[in-house]
Amino acid sequence: MVLGLSRQYLWTVVPLLGFWFGSFLDDKETERMTMFRDKSALYGRTLKEGEKPSWP
């Protein structure tokens, strides 16, 4: 027992924390990439006057 936590508890919590952290990082990357939608840095073009973006 480490700090009052059993091995069984740690074998349950550590993978769940890893999954949560990976999901958090994936969500942050998705948020970051939305800044580049229809921007010339990513697609190599600019929108014309009155043209709608490709997302709703």
Backbone atoms as SQL, in Angstrom:
CREATE TABLE atoms (id INTEGER PRIMARY KEY, chain TEXT, resi INTEGER, resn TEXT, atom TEXT, x REAL, y REAL, z REAL);
INSERT INTO atoms VALUES
  (1, 'A', 1, 'MET', 'N', 0.828, -1.185, 0.000),
  (2, 'A', 1, 'MET', 'CA', 0.000, 0.000, 0.000),
  (3, 'A', 1, 'MET', 'C', 0.875, 1.252, 0.000),
  (4, 'A', 2, 'VAL', 'N', 0.584, 2.131, -0.919),
  (5, 'A', 2, 'VAL', 'CA', 1.302, 3.405, -1.009),
  (6, 'A', 2, 'VAL', 'C', 0.294, 4.508, -0.746),
  (7, 'A', 3, 'LEU', 'N', 0.549, 5.292, 0.260),
  (8, 'A', 3, 'LEU', 'CA', -0.345, 6.391, 0.651),
  (9, 'A', 3, 'LEU', 'C', -1.776, 5.908, 0.890),
  (10, 'A', 4, 'GLY', 'N', -1.932, 4.701, 1.347),
  (11, 'A', 4, 'GLY', 'CA', -3.247, 4.164, 1.653),
  (12, 'A', 4, 'GLY', 'C', -4.011, 3.658, 0.441),
  (13, 'A', 5, 'LEU', 'N', -3.355, 3.554, -0.718),
  (14, 'A', 5, 'LEU', 'CA', -4.013, 3.087, -1.935),
  (15, 'A', 5, 'LEU', 'C', -3.556, 1.666, -2.241),
  (16, 'A', 6, 'SER', 'N', -4.474, 0.796, -2.507),
  (17, 'A', 6, 'SER', 'CA', -4.125, -0.584, -2.825),
  (18, 'A', 6, 'SER', 'C', -3.708, -0.697, -4.302),
  (19, 'A', 7, 'ARG', 'N', -3.028, -1.803, -4.631),
  (20, 'A', 7, 'ARG', 'CA', -2.630, -2.031, -6.025),
  (21, 'A', 7, 'ARG', 'C', -3.840, -2.135, -6.941),
  (22, 'A', 8, 'GLN', 'N', -4.882, -2.763, -6.455),
  (23, 'A', 8, 'GLN', 'CA', -6.091, -2.918, -7.271),
  (24, 'A', 8, 'GLN', 'C', -6.660, -1.547, -7.642),
  (25, 'A', 9, 'TYR', 'N', -6.676, -0.635, -6.705),
  (26, 'A', 9, 'TYR', 'CA', -7.165, 0.717, -6.957),
  (27, 'A', 9, 'TYR', 'C', -6.292, 1.409, -8.006),
  (28, 'A', 10, 'LEU', 'N', -4.966, 1.278, -7.858),
  (29, 'A', 10, 'LEU', 'CA', -4.061, 1.917, -8.816),
  (30, 'A', 10, 'LEU', 'C', -4.198, 1.319, -10.213),
  (31, 'A', 11, 'TRP', 'N', -4.368, -0.020, -10.327),
  (32, 'A', 11, 'TRP', 'CA', -4.544, -0.666, -11.625),
  (33, 'A', 11, 'TRP', 'C', -5.851, -0.233, -12.291),
  (34, 'A', 12, 'THR', 'N', -6.780, 0.291, -11.520),
  (35, 'A', 12, 'THR', 'CA', -8.037, 0.768, -12.081),
  (36, 'A', 12, 'THR', 'C', -7.954, 2.246, -12.456),
  (37, 'A', 13, 'VAL', 'N', -7.359, 3.038, -11.584),
  (38, 'A', 13, 'VAL', 'CA', -7.369, 4.490, -11.764),
  (39, 'A', 13, 'VAL', 'C', -6.339, 4.968, -12.787),
  (40, 'A', 14, 'VAL', 'N', -5.154, 4.417, -12.791),
  (41, 'A', 14, 'VAL', 'CA', -4.090, 4.899, -13.681),
  (42, 'A', 14, 'VAL', 'C', -4.480, 4.790, -15.164),
  (43, 'A', 15, 'PRO', 'N', -5.011, 3.662, -15.641),
  (44, 'A', 15, 'PRO', 'CA', -5.434, 3.636, -17.059),
  (45, 'A', 15, 'PRO', 'C', -6.569, 4.617, -17.366),
  (46, 'A', 16, 'LEU', 'N', -7.469, 4.802, -16.415),
  (47, 'A', 16, 'LEU', 'CA', -8.553, 5.764, -16.636),
  (48, 'A', 16, 'LEU', 'C', -8.019, 7.188, -16.733),
  (49, 'A', 17, 'LEU', 'N', -7.046, 7.516, -15.898),
  (50, 'A', 17, 'LEU', 'CA', -6.434, 8.845, -15.977),
  (51, 'A', 17, 'LEU', 'C', -5.689, 9.014, -17.300),
  (52, 'A', 18, 'GLY', 'N', -5.025, 7.967, -17.768),
  (53, 'A', 18, 'GLY', 'CA', -4.345, 8.034, -19.055),
  (54, 'A', 18, 'GLY', 'C', -5.318, 8.244, -20.202),
  (55, 'A', 19, 'PHE', 'N', -6.442, 7.553, -20.161),
  (56, 'A', 19, 'PHE', 'CA', -7.466, 7.729, -21.191),
  (57, 'A', 19, 'PHE', 'C', -8.017, 9.153, -21.167),
  (58, 'A', 20, 'TRP', 'N', -8.279, 9.667, -19.962),
  (59, 'A', 20, 'TRP', 'CA', -8.816, 11.023, -19.835),
  (60, 'A', 20, 'TRP', 'C', -7.810, 12.045, -20.370),
  (61, 'A', 21, 'PHE', 'N', -6.540, 11.878, -20.023),
  (62, 'A', 21, 'PHE', 'CA', -5.522, 12.817, -20.463),
  (63, 'A', 21, 'PHE', 'C', -5.364, 12.780, -21.989),
  (64, 'A', 22, 'GLY', 'N', -5.389, 11.605, -22.588),
  (65, 'A', 22, 'GLY', 'CA', -5.318, 11.494, -24.042),
  (66, 'A', 22, 'GLY', 'C', -6.508, 12.134, -24.726),
  (67, 'A', 23, 'SER', 'N', -7.682, 11.939, -24.155),
  (68, 'A', 23, 'SER', 'CA', -8.885, 12.558, -24.701),
  (69, 'A', 23, 'SER', 'C', -8.803, 14.078, -24.603),
  (70, 'A', 24, 'PHE', 'N', -8.287, 14.575, -23.480),
  (71, 'A', 24, 'PHE', 'CA', -8.113, 16.014, -23.283),
  (72, 'A', 24, 'PHE', 'C', -7.178, 16.593, -24.335),
  (73, 'A', 25, 'LEU', 'N', -6.043, 15.930, -24.570),
  (74, 'A', 25, 'LEU', 'CA', -5.097, 16.408, -25.574),
  (75, 'A', 25, 'LEU', 'C', -5.699, 16.380, -26.978),
  (76, 'A', 26, 'ASP', 'N', -6.477, 15.354, -27.284),
  (77, 'A', 26, 'ASP', 'CA', -7.123, 15.256, -28.589),
  (78, 'A', 26, 'ASP', 'C', -8.117, 16.396, -28.783),
  (79, 'A', 27, 'ASP', 'N', -8.886, 16.713, -27.758),
  (80, 'A', 27, 'ASP', 'CA', -9.839, 17.825, -27.844),
  (81, 'A', 27, 'ASP', 'C', -9.116, 19.155, -28.044),
  (82, 'A', 28, 'LYS', 'N', -8.004, 19.347, -27.352),
  (83, 'A', 28, 'LYS', 'CA', -7.232, 20.585, -27.511),
  (84, 'A', 28, 'LYS', 'C', -6.664, 20.703, -28.928),
  (85, 'A', 29, 'GLU', 'N', -6.201, 19.600, -29.492),
  (86, 'A', 29, 'GLU', 'CA', -5.677, 19.620, -30.861),
  (87, 'A', 29, 'GLU', 'C', -6.794, 19.935, -31.856),
  (88, 'A', 30, 'THR', 'N', -7.988, 19.398, -31.627),
  (89, 'A', 30, 'THR', 'CA', -9.125, 19.702, -32.493),
  (90, 'A', 30, 'THR', 'C', -9.473, 21.181, -32.416),
  (91, 'A', 31, 'GLU', 'N', -9.478, 21.751, -31.218),
  (92, 'A', 31, 'GLU', 'CA', -9.746, 23.185, -31.057),
  (93, 'A', 31, 'GLU', 'C', -8.697, 24.019, -31.783),
  (94, 'A', 32, 'ARG', 'N', -7.435, 23.605, -31.680),
  (95, 'A', 32, 'ARG', 'CA', -6.355, 24.348, -32.327),
  (96, 'A', 32, 'ARG', 'C', -6.492, 24.313, -33.845),
  (97, 'A', 33, 'MET', 'N', -6.853, 23.153, -34.392),
  (98, 'A', 33, 'MET', 'CA', -6.950, 23.026, -35.839),
  (99, 'A', 33, 'MET', 'C', -8.146, 23.773, -36.420),
  (100, 'A', 34, 'THR', 'N', -9.178, 24.054, -35.631),
  (101, 'A', 34, 'THR', 'CA', -10.321, 24.796, -36.159),
  (102, 'A', 34, 'THR', 'C', -9.945, 26.237, -36.502),
  (103, 'A', 35, 'MET', 'N', -8.842, 26.721, -35.947),
  (104, 'A', 35, 'MET', 'CA', -8.401, 28.083, -36.292),
  (105, 'A', 35, 'MET', 'C', -7.954, 28.169, -37.748),
  (106, 'A', 36, 'PHE', 'N', -7.596, 27.036, -38.365),
  (107, 'A', 36, 'PHE', 'CA', -7.048, 27.047, -39.710),
  (108, 'A', 36, 'PHE', 'C', -8.065, 26.705, -40.793),
  (109, 'A', 37, 'ARG', 'N', -9.316, 26.601, -40.458),
  (110, 'A', 37, 'ARG', 'CA', -10.315, 26.259, -41.471),
  (111, 'A', 37, 'ARG', 'C', -10.398, 27.362, -42.522),
  (112, 'A', 38, 'ASP', 'N', -10.279, 26.972, -43.762),
  (113, 'A', 38, 'ASP', 'CA', -10.376, 27.890, -44.907),
  (114, 'A', 38, 'ASP', 'C', -9.409, 29.058, -44.825),
  (115, 'A', 39, 'LYS', 'N', -8.271, 28.866, -44.233),
  (116, 'A', 39, 'LYS', 'CA', -7.255, 29.908, -44.184),
  (117, 'A', 39, 'LYS', 'C', -6.171, 29.564, -45.195),
  (118, 'A', 40, 'SER', 'N', -5.543, 30.555, -45.729),
  (119, 'A', 40, 'SER', 'CA', -4.545, 30.314, -46.762),
  (120, 'A', 40, 'SER', 'C', -3.362, 29.507, -46.234),
  (121, 'A', 41, 'ALA', 'N', -3.049, 29.586, -44.960),
  (122, 'A', 41, 'ALA', 'CA', -1.917, 28.852, -44.406),
  (123, 'A', 41, 'ALA', 'C', -2.119, 27.349, -44.521),
  (124, 'A', 42, 'LEU', 'N', -3.344, 26.894, -44.478),
  (125, 'A', 42, 'LEU', 'CA', -3.604, 25.463, -44.533),
  (126, 'A', 42, 'LEU', 'C', -4.058, 25.010, -45.923),
  (127, 'A', 43, 'TYR', 'N', -4.901, 25.773, -46.578),
  (128, 'A', 43, 'TYR', 'CA', -5.487, 25.343, -47.846),
  (129, 'A', 43, 'TYR', 'C', -4.870, 26.030, -49.062),
  (130, 'A', 44, 'GLY', 'N', -4.070, 27.040, -48.881),
  (131, 'A', 44, 'GLY', 'CA', -3.409, 27.713, -49.989),
  (132, 'A', 44, 'GLY', 'C', -4.317, 28.609, -50.793),
  (133, 'A', 45, 'ARG', 'N', -5.382, 29.071, -50.225),
  (134, 'A', 45, 'ARG', 'CA', -6.260, 29.997, -50.939),
  (135, 'A', 45, 'ARG', 'C', -6.961, 30.902, -49.936),
  (136, 'A', 46, 'THR', 'N', -7.519, 31.980, -50.443),
  (137, 'A', 46, 'THR', 'CA', -8.333, 32.871, -49.616),
  (138, 'A', 46, 'THR', 'C', -9.758, 32.820, -50.136),
  (139, 'A', 47, 'LEU', 'N', -10.692, 33.115, -49.278),
  (140, 'A', 47, 'LEU', 'CA', -12.096, 33.107, -49.685),
  (141, 'A', 47, 'LEU', 'C', -12.397, 34.345, -50.524),
  (142, 'A', 48, 'LYS', 'N', -13.213, 34.161, -51.554),
  (143, 'A', 48, 'LYS', 'CA', -13.617, 35.278, -52.389),
  (144, 'A', 48, 'LYS', 'C', -14.715, 36.058, -51.672),
  (145, 'A', 49, 'GLU', 'N', -14.939, 37.253, -52.134),
  (146, 'A', 49, 'GLU', 'CA', -15.983, 38.106, -51.560),
  (147, 'A', 49, 'GLU', 'C', -17.346, 37.417, -51.662),
  (148, 'A', 50, 'GLY', 'N', -18.007, 37.221, -50.551),
  (149, 'A', 50, 'GLY', 'CA', -19.326, 36.604, -50.531),
  (150, 'A', 50, 'GLY', 'C', -19.320, 35.085, -50.516),
  (151, 'A', 51, 'GLU', 'N', -18.156, 34.451, -50.620),
  (152, 'A', 51, 'GLU', 'CA', -18.084, 32.988, -50.596),
  (153, 'A', 51, 'GLU', 'C', -18.241, 32.497, -49.166),
  (154, 'A', 52, 'LYS', 'N', -19.030, 31.430, -49.022),
  (155, 'A', 52, 'LYS', 'CA', -19.272, 30.884, -47.698),
  (156, 'A', 52, 'LYS', 'C', -18.148, 29.920, -47.319),
  (157, 'A', 53, 'PRO', 'N', -17.817, 29.856, -46.039),
  (158, 'A', 53, 'PRO', 'CA', -16.821, 28.864, -45.616),
  (159, 'A', 53, 'PRO', 'C', -17.345, 27.447, -45.780),
  (160, 'A', 54, 'SER', 'N', -16.441, 26.470, -45.753),
  (161, 'A', 54, 'SER', 'CA', -16.840, 25.096, -46.025),
  (162, 'A', 54, 'SER', 'C', -17.514, 24.410, -44.834),
  (163, 'A', 55, 'TRP', 'N', -17.556, 25.060, -43.688),
  (164, 'A', 55, 'TRP', 'CA', -18.251, 24.479, -42.548),
  (165, 'A', 55, 'TRP', 'C', -19.506, 25.270, -42.263),
  (166, 'A', 56, 'PRO', 'N', -20.511, 24.651, -41.653),
  (167, 'A', 56, 'PRO', 'CA', -21.790, 25.351, -41.416),
  (168, 'A', 56, 'PRO', 'C', -21.692, 26.444, -40.407);
